Amino acid sequence: MKQLAHHTWLTVRGPILALLGLAAAYALSHMVDGFGWQAGLGLVVFLATVLLVGVLGFRMHPEDAVEEAATAIRDAAALAIGLVLLTATILTALTGGHTPTTT
């Protein structure tokens, strides 16, 4: 049981770090005006949050914290692209390849 809990923790800590970093960057984007500032400071806040929570909270090496968060984001992006492609395929099959029109 202890081994299962440890394995589960090792599996979910990357996505937890990524979500915390994204939440912090998203919260900052509402306080800052201008896309350049939002993007630049958002990246800085994301990395700072991942590093602080990973190193101080999860007791990880800094490079491991960033790597696990990046892997979680890459996996989420791949899943999202896969879902979009699956949805497009299903909709094309249901509509017979025709675009519905409204009159």
WOURHU-V473514 format. One record per pair of residues at least 6 apart in sequence whose C-alpha atoms are under 6 Angstrom apart, sorted by the first residue. I is the first residue (numbers start at 1). J is the second residue. D is the distance in Angstrom with one decimal. If there is no record, write none. Layout:
i j d
I J D
I J D
This chain:
i j d
14 68 4.5
14 69 4.7
14 72 5.8
15 72 5.1
17 50 5.6
17 69 5.7
18 69 4.7
21 46 4.3
21 49 5.2
21 50 5.6
25 42 4.5
25 45 5.6
25 46 5.5
29 38 5.2
51 62 5.8
54 60 5.4
54 65 5.2
55 62 6.0
